Every structure is written in C-alpha cells, then in structure tokens.
C-alpha cells in the first residue's frame, strides 16, 4: 500500500487522515496473464492501481481486429474511465499481458472521499490533467510523427516493454503491421 500512497503524493501530498480513508478502500487482486480487468460492453465500477505487470487497453472492431490504445505499467491507475464517468457501457478492453498485481477500489466510494478530502481531490485532478495531456500528445503523435519516430518515442516511454510484449501488440500500438515494425527495427539497427 505504501506504493499507492507514494504515487498519489507525487501529484499532491495527502494527509495521514486522508490516507487512512483511502487505504481501506483498496484491496489486493491478482490478474493472470491474458485475464481481463474489464471488457467492452460492461459497466465499469472499479478503478485499479497497478503494482506490477503490464496491462493493455485496446478496442476491437466489428471484424474482430484489435487496436492497442495504451499500455499501463507500474505504477499507474487504470480503469474504464469513460464508463466510470458517464455510467455508459465500457468500450475499451483492459487485459493483462503479464501476471499483474493490483490494488482495486470501488470508484464511487473513492470519488465520495473528494467531498471531505480536498487533498485527495487535488491529487486526482492533477492526475486527470496529466492523463488528458498524455492522451492529446498520443493523438498528435499518431498524426504528426512517422512510424519510426513513434517507435523510438515508445521505447523511451516504455523502456522494457518489448521484453514482455509480443511484436504484434507493439505494432498495433504504433499503428503499423508487424512486418512494418520489423523493417523499422532493421532500419534502426543498421544506423
């Protein structure tokens, strides 16, 4: 649990009183490789803190083709945020790519603390703001950068990801085919 407190404190320090209220909401959960945290067409109810492992967020088109939207590595919060906020069904699958260790809480109970714990509300707002900036940057990268530039940026952002994730997952995240990813890697290696 200390990892969770340290992570929250990075955004805005929370008091011991606030921590005592947060701490009781989170329970440990293990997610086995390939197990889903949430699937499309479900209603999200929980938020999770990733202590170890890798989670992929992806959507599936009607033809069954999958597109990786994001990878979560420790430490990070994740969940079906659109569903949590709107109450509508979730559209983004979240699946473990490795065995994962999580801390999971009921999202509505967590948000209820914002009413009495201003320090937690500030930390959550700052985290949401950073997530918004990351999402906007990712959208710009897909439009403005070449596939090779996106690959190099992904390596900086997720330095050990390639050691744990299949090539086709990385290619999907970059918006290229596995063959194109192989060419990008070969081109970089020849430099």
Secondary structure, 3 states (H helix, E strand, C coil): CHHHHHHHHHHCCCCHHHHHHHHCCCEEEEECCCCEEECCCCCCCEEEEEEECEEEEEEECCCCCEEEEEEEECCEEEECHHHHHHCCCCCCEEEECCCEEEEEEEHHHHHHHHHCCHHHHHHHHHHHHHHHHHHHHHHHHHHHCCHHHHHHHHHHHCCCHHHCCCHHHHHHHHCCCHHHHHHHHHHHHCC
